[in-house]
């Protein structure tokens, strides 16, 4: 679950990090939008590419994520 929180550190990265190489993909996508005149198709393609990693991570680790969440919910 912490992986997903770190993946979405948009505000922290956009304020604190100065170098574009250190910024996460969400900030890069926002920068692409700020440049302007970028076709919507490129936004959608970039968003799809950025979404593939968390989806693949979840599908690969689904068993451990679910067991960890249910283990924390059990009383006693």
C-alpha positions as CSV (number, residue, x, y, z in Angstrom):
1,X,0.0,0.0,0.0
2,X,2.9,2.3,0.7
3,X,4.0,1.9,-2.9
4,X,0.8,3.5,-4.1
5,X,1.2,6.4,-1.7
6,X,4.7,7.0,-2.9
7,X,3.6,6.7,-6.5
8,X,1.2,9.6,-6.1
9,X,3.6,12.1,-4.4
10,X,2.6,14.8,-6.8
11,X,2.5,17.8,-4.5
12,X,5.7,17.0,-2.7
13,X,7.6,16.4,-5.9
14,X,6.3,19.4,-7.7
15,X,7.2,21.7,-4.8
16,X,10.4,20.2,-3.3
17,X,12.3,18.7,-6.2
18,X,14.0,21.0,-8.7
19,X,15.4,18.6,-11.2
20,X,13.1,17.1,-13.8
21,X,15.0,13.8,-13.7
22,X,14.0,13.3,-10.0
23,X,10.3,14.0,-10.4
24,X,7.7,11.2,-10.7
25,X,5.7,10.4,-13.7
26,X,2.6,12.4,-12.6
27,X,4.6,15.6,-12.4
28,X,6.1,14.9,-15.8
29,X,2.6,14.4,-17.3
30,X,1.6,17.7,-15.7
31,X,4.6,19.4,-17.2
32,X,3.7,18.0,-20.6
33,X,0.3,19.6,-20.2
34,X,1.7,22.9,-19.1
35,X,3.8,23.1,-22.3
36,X,0.6,23.4,-24.2
37,X,-0.3,22.4,-27.8
38,X,0.1,18.8,-26.9
39,X,-2.6,16.6,-28.4
40,X,-4.9,14.8,-26.1
41,X,-3.9,11.5,-27.6
42,X,-0.4,12.0,-26.2
43,X,-1.8,12.7,-22.7
44,X,-3.8,9.5,-22.9
45,X,-0.9,7.4,-24.1
46,X,1.4,8.7,-21.4
47,X,-1.2,8.2,-18.8
48,X,-1.7,4.6,-19.9
49,X,2.1,4.0,-19.9
50,X,2.3,5.4,-16.4
51,X,-0.6,3.3,-15.1
52,X,0.8,0.0,-16.4
53,X,3.5,-0.2,-13.6
54,X,1.1,0.1,-10.6
55,X,-1.4,-2.2,-12.2
56,X,1.2,-4.9,-12.9
57,X,2.6,-4.5,-9.4
58,X,-0.8,-5.0,-7.9
59,X,-1.6,-8.0,-10.1
60,X,1.8,-9.6,-9.2
61,X,1.5,-8.9,-5.5
62,X,-2.3,-9.2,-5.1
63,X,-2.0,-12.3,-2.9
64,X,0.3,-10.6,-0.4
65,X,-1.6,-7.3,-0.4
66,X,-4.9,-9.0,0.3
67,X,-3.5,-11.3,3.0
68,X,-1.8,-8.3,4.7
69,X,-5.0,-6.3,4.7
70,X,-7.0,-9.2,6.1
71,X,-4.4,-10.0,8.7
72,X,-4.6,-6.5,10.0
73,X,-8.4,-6.6,10.2
74,X,-8.6,-9.8,12.3
75,X,-9.4,-9.2,16.0
76,X,-7.5,-11.0,18.7
